[in-house]
Structure formats: structure tokens, C-alpha cells
């Protein structure tokens, strides 16, 4: 299991942390790694699996939409 993320075009690796909103049952765990130009996300149950990397602006817009309740089944 990797404890650090090295997103594309980033000079330094960063630590992963579990989202405070991940389920307590261990079946809905998202880990996040912040870096200079973006955010990397992964499934904590599959730490060596794929990651999703997005810009800080895109992640902020996503979080803003979730907070406003704009994200629903039609966006999935």
C-alpha cells in the first residue's frame, strides 16, 4: 500500500488522508491527497488501484455543488 501520492507533473509526493465523510463501516472509504495544483482521490480499499486527479478549482466546484445539494442521481 502506498502512503503517498505523486500526481502527474508534481515535484513532491503528498500524504493520503481518509475523508471525514467516509462511512464508519469500512465499505465507503475515500482517501484524498492535496497537492500544489490539484487533488487526487482513491478508494481506500484499493490503495494500489486507480486514482482520480482533478484541479483544485474543479474539486472546489464539486464540493460547492454537493454542499448546495446540486448533485443528485441525474449527475451520476
Secondary structure, 3 states (H helix, E strand, C coil): CCCEECCCCCCCCEECEECCCCCCCCCCCEEEEEECCEEEEEEHHHCCCCCEEEEHHHHHHHHHHHHHCCCCHHHC
